[in-house]
Amino acid sequence: MISYSTIICSSISALCVLSTFCMQAQSVWSSKKSSWIGISSADKTAIEDFSKKYTNYLYNARTELSSTKELIEESKKNGFTIYSKLSDIKPGAKLLFINRDRALIACIIGAQPFIKGSRLIAAHHDSPRIDIKARPLYETEGFAMFQTIYYGGIKKYQWANLPLMISGRIDTKDGKTTWIDIGKNPEDPVFVIPDAAPHVDSPLRNRTYTSVLEGEELDPVIGSIPDDKNSVFNGVMSLLHQQFGFQEEDFVSAELHITPASPPREIGFDRGLIGSYGQDDRSCSFAAMHSLLSLNDIPEFTSLAYIVDNEETGNVNNTGAASIFLNSVYSIISEATTKQQFNTNITNQALHNALVISADANDGISPLFPGLSEKSNAAKLGYGICIKRYGRSFDANSEFTAKIRNLLDINVIPWQTVTYKVETGGGGTIGGQMSKDDMNVIDIGIPLLSMHSPFEISSKIDLWNLNKFFTVFYSSK
């Protein structure tokens, strides 16, 4: 007969076993800690140094046009030259392929034959913004204004009452290009989209969240002083002609972009975050280029940074990821390294054997709106780079994902995953375009707060770890 005390002891033992099992069964994800924990003083210094280079780039690179200029200039400082002929291509060569001043490929030719494999990191450097229309200038209520059209997915109300700058290029019939950059420097004038005062805005208060400002209401004030005929229109046009030498019709062949004028800033008492316009996706563009430029040895496989335009509008046009620019560069390198004339089969083999990171920022879980994310699959700022898992056949295959996981773990680089909430979130990258060319592609990024806003937020340590990972990826076997 079993005694009462025996039953009690057995029950306690079972509870202990169950408790131990529950402790052991705790999810590995819930035990992950902030990447800041355990960081050495030397690493903190390295993080600050990297952050300063990054924010300097963000300050100067407000659009894909200025970003291309910055990246070319920095590449040349690090020994890269613009490709001109097949004989340029040899192991160790540092080359630039430039696509119409709006996209580029920087590469270091590796020791192995190109068709046996390559390491490519692709990112876009365009960001949501406001563009100027072909017939932009008009006068109303004593102000000169610009007609605009927004580019990419913006929340229109966020662009009111901000100091704005105008940059870009104007190409005239005589073949001349005039570069415009007004509002970035502290002594420059700025432009602003004026909102309605709360004293008089009652007719507007029933507008919905996304329609606080309509698309046709995103027109900035650009002048207010009339000429001697009381025309502000003529006054502004006269100034533009004096300063830049162009006529009103020259706006038709202009690419002028309106972006926030404010510089990047550190956020928080501890300065652990960076706030700036354009971090989607110049965060990944900068890291892709900076890590490539930092390689000291000839990589085993040819390493390429592919920086494209027009992602925010669907990868369109001849400088977007849907163009044949990447295929053309792969064809050139394949021809040069195999010593054979152009051959589609050889190019296809090089594309098939390429390992590709499609690098793009993703949404981080918000401290104010955590319910918009599915918490168990959300990304947190400061907790590492993100392997993106979209589902619905948009993911990398499992074997390539495992290879990336191994590369991260053996190099002790913190990482996490991100999957958007089902049926409520989403986003796209340039990865699908390269997958169509039979390349092996995985989506990697870092989390941001306030994505697509005029002031996005990133974590310094995530940026630093992203750069570390890109460096080891380029050098991977």
N, C-alpha and C positions, 0 to 999 in steps of 0.2 A: 504494500500500500504506500502511495506517494504522500509524503508529509506536506503540510502547508508551507513550511519553511523552504522545502525543495522547490515548490512551485514559484515562490517569491524570488528565490535565487535565479531560477531559470528565466523568469520574466525580466529580471534586471540584466542578466547576461544578454538576452535577446535585444533589449533596448540599447545596450552598449554597442552591440554589433550593428544595429540599425543606425545608431548615431554616427558610428565610424563610417558606415557606407555612405550616409548622406553627406558627410564632410568630404569624402573622397569623390562623390558624384557631383560636387559643385562645379558649375561650368567654368572652363578655363577663361572664358571671356570676362566673367565677373571679377576675376582675380587680376586682370591686367591693370597696371598702374600708369600714371602720367609719365611721359617720356622724360620729364624734367628730373624725376627722382633718380638719384645716383649719378647725375652728370658731374664730371670733374671740372675743376676750375679752368683747366686748359680747354676743355670742350666748350665751356661757357664763353670763353674769349673767342673761340673759333665761330661760335654761333653769332656773336655780336659782329664780328668782322664780315661774315657772310651776309648778315642782315643789312649792314650798311651798303654793301655792294648792290644788294637787291633793291633797296629803296632808292638808291641813286639811279638805277636803271628805270624804276617805275616813274621817277620824277621826269626823266627825259623821254621815255617811251610811252606817249599818251595814246598813240594809235599804231596800226600796223606799219604805216609809213615811217614814223619816227623810230619805232622798234627795229625795223630793218636797218635803218641807218646806224643805230646804236650797236646792233649785233655785228654788223659788218666791220665797224670801226674797232670793236673789241677783238674780233677774230684776227684782223690784220695785225694788231698789237701782239698777238700770240703766235705769229708765224704763218697764218693762213693766207693763201693767195687765190685770186679768182681764176677758175678753170678756163683754159684757152684751147688746149689741144690734147690728144690722146696720150702723148708722151709725158704729160704732167702726172699721169696716174701710175704710181709705183709705191711699193711698201714704205710707209712712213710719211707719204705726201699729205699735206694739210690743205684741203681745197674748199673753195666756196662756189656753189652754183646758185646764181641769183635769178629770181623770176620776177621781172618787171618792178623791182624796187618794193615789192609787197610780200614776197615769200622767199625763202632760201633753204638750201641744204648745205650744211657744213659737214665735212667728213675727213676722217683720217684713214688712209688705206692700210689695211691690216696685212699680217704676214701670210695668212691662209688665202688660197684662191677665193675670189669673190663669190663664185657660184656655189662654194661649199657652205656659205653662211655669212650673215652680217648681223650687226646689232644696231637697230634703228629706234630712236625715240622721237616721236612726233607730237607736236603740240601746236595750238593756234595762238596767235597774238593779236587778234581782233577782239574787241569787247563791246558790249551794248553801249550805244551812244546816240547822239542826235546829229543828223546830216543836214546840210543846207541844200535847198532845192535849186533847180536850174534858173528860175526867175525869182530870186529870193527877196529882193529889196522892195519894201513898201513903207508908206507913211500913214500913221493913224494917230489921232488925238495928240499931235505935237511930238510924236516919237518916230524914229526910224526903226524898223523891225526887219528881221529875217524870217522868211517862210522856211519851215523845216519839215523833215520826215525822220521818224526815229528808226534806228537800226538795231535789230536784235530784240530780245525780250526784256523790256524795261517796265518798271512801275512808274507811270508817267508823273504821278504827283511828287515823286522824290526829287524831281529835277527843278522844281520851282524854288525861287529865292536862294539859289546857290550862286557863288561866283563861278562863272564859266569862262573857258578859253576857247579860241578858235585856232585850229592848225590844219595844215594840209598843203596842197599844191594847186597852182593855177597854170594851165598850159595854154599859150596863146598861138594864134595862127602862124606867127613867124618862127615857131619852133622853140620859143623860150619857155623855160619853167621858172616860176616864181614860188618860193617856199614861204608859207605863212605860219607864224607861231606867235600868237598874241594872247597874253593873259597868264602865261606860266610864271614869268618873273615878277617879283614883288612890285617893281616900278611900272609894270604894264597896266593898262586899263583891263577891266573884265566885263563880262556881259551877264545878263540875268533875265530869267523868265519870271515876270512878276505875278504874284498870287493876288487874290482878292482879300481885302481887309475884312475881319470878322464883324465890323460895324455894318457892312452892306451885303454880306454874302448869303443871306437867308434863302434866296432863290436857288443857290447851289447846294444846299445842305442835304438834299435828298439824292444826290448822286451816289452811285455805288463805289465801293472800295477801289476798283480798278479804273473808274471813270471820273475821279476827282478832277483830273485834267483830261480833256479829250486830245486826241492826236493833233488836231489842227490848232490847239491852244499852246503848243510848245514853241512859241516864237519869242526869241530874246530881244530885249531892247539893245540897239547898237549905236544909237545917237539921239541927241536932243537939241542941238544948236542949229538953227536954220541959217541959210545964206541970206544975202541982202534982199532976196525975193521972198523971204519967209518960207523957204522949202527946206525941211530937214533932210528929205530925200536927196536933194541936190547937194546939200552940205556934206553929207556922208559920202556920196559918190565922188565928189571933188577930192575929199581927203584920200579915198582909196586910190584914185588916179595919181595923186601927188606922191603917195608913199610907195605904191606898188606898180604903177604904170599900166593898169588895165582898165578896160571899158566894161560897161554893164553886161554886154553880151558875152564877155569872157567867163562869166559865172557858169555858162553852159559847159565849158571844158575845164571845170574846176572840181576838185575833190576836197571839200572843206568840212571839217568835223568839229562838232561842239562836244567838249568833255569838261569834267570838273577842273577848276583851276588850282584847287588846294593841293599841297604837297603831301606825300606819305607822312604818317605820324605813328609814334609808338603809343600803345594803349595800355592803361592800367598803371597803378602805383609801381608794380614790378616790371613794367615795360616788356612783358612777355608776348604781346600781340602787336601786329602791324595792321594799321588801317590805311587803305588807299583805294583809289579807283583803279580798275583794270587788272585785278589779281586773277580773275577768270578771263584769260588763262595765261597771263604773262608770268604768273608764278611758275608754271611748268615750262614755259618757253625759256625763261631765264635759267632755270635749273638744268634743262636739257643742254643748253649752250655752255653754261659755266662749267659743268662737269666734263663736257667734251674738251673744252679748251684747257682744262687742268690735267689732262692725261699726259704723262711724261714719257712713257714708253710706247713703242709701236704695239697696238693691240693685236691679239691673235686673229680676230675677225674685224673686217672693216666696220668702223663705227660712224654712224651718221645721226645728226640732229636735223630734223625736218620741221621747219616752222612755216605755218601756212596762214592764209587769210580766209575770211568769209565763213568761218565755222558757225558764227552766230546767225547766219542767214541760210544755212543748209549746205555749206561746202560748195557753193556755186562759183561760177566764173573761172577764168583761166589761172587764177592765183589761189583757188581753193583746193581742198583735198580731192575733189572729184575731177580735177584736171589730170592730164597725162604727164605733168612735170616730174613726179617721182619715178614713173616708169621710164621716162626719157633718161634720167640720170642713171638709173639702174642699167639701162641699155648701154650707155656710154662706158660705165665702169666695167661691165661685163665684156664688152668688146676689147677694151684696153688690156684687161688682165688675162684674157684667154688668147690674145693675139689673133683673134678671128674677126672677120667682118661681121656686121650686124646680123644677128641670128635670133629670131624670136624664141626658139627653144632654149637657148642659153640664158636669155633674159628671164624667161619663165622659171628656169631652174634656180636662178639667183633669188627671185621673188619667193619661190616656194620654200627655200631654205633660210629665209630671213626670220629672225626673232624680233618682234616689234612691241614696243610699249606705246600705246596711245595714251598720252599724258593729258589729263584735264582735271581741273578742280571739281569738287562735288560739295553738296550741301552738308554742313555739320549740324548736329542737333542743337536746337536753339534753347537758351536758358529761359526765354519768355514763352515760347510756343513748342514745348517738347512733344505735345500731342500730335504735331504734324509729322513726326517721324515714328517709325516702328522701332521702339527703343532697343530691342534685342539685336537689331541689324542696322542701327544708326552709327554714324561716325562722330567721334568727339575730338574737338580741337586739342592738340597737345598729346594725343595718344598714338601718333604714328601715321605713316602713309596708308592709303586705302587701296585694297584690292576691290574693284567694283564687281558686284554680282547682280546683274540686271534680271536674269531669268529670261524666259521666252526666247531661248536660242541666241541671245546677244552676248553671251559670255565666251571667254577663251576656253579651249578644251581643257579637260582635267589634267592631262599630263604637262601641259605648258604652265598651268596654274601651280602645279606641284613643284615644278622647276623654280618658279619665282619664289614660292614659299621657302624652299631650301636656300636659295640665294640670300634671302632676307635673314633667315635664322642663323646661317653660318657666319654672317657678317654682323650679327647682333644689332639689326636695325628694327626698331619697333614698327609694328604694322597692325592693321585692323581691316575689317571689311565694311562695305556699305551696300545696302539694298533699300531702295525707296519703298515707301508704304504702298501696298497693293492698291491699284486703281485710283490713287490720289497723287502720285508723284511720278517724275520721269525726267529724262534729259537725254541728249545725244552727244556723241563725240565724233572725231574723225576716224575712229577705228574701223567702222563699217566699210569705209572706202578702201582701206588697205586690205581688209579681209576679202573683198571682192577680187583682189589681185592675187589671191592664194597665199598671202603672207600670214604667218602665225602671230596673232595680235592679242594682247591683253590690255585692259583698261586699268590704269593706275592714276591716283591723284592724291590731293590733300583736301581736308575739309575746310570750308570757309563759312563764316556767318555773313548774313546780308548779301548773298550772291545776287549779282546783276544790279546792285545798287550803286550809287555814286561813291560809296565808301565801304568797300568790302573788308572783311577782317580775317586775318590768317594768324597762325601760331608760328613764332620764330623757330621753334624746335622742329615742327613738322617740315618747314621749308628746308632746314639744315639736313634733316634725315632724308628728305626727298633727293637732295643733291648727292648725299652719300650713296644712296641706292643707285642712282643713275650712273655714278662713277663705277661702281662694281659691276653693273649690268654691261656697260660698254666693254669692260675688261674680261667678262665671263667667257669661259671655254664652251 
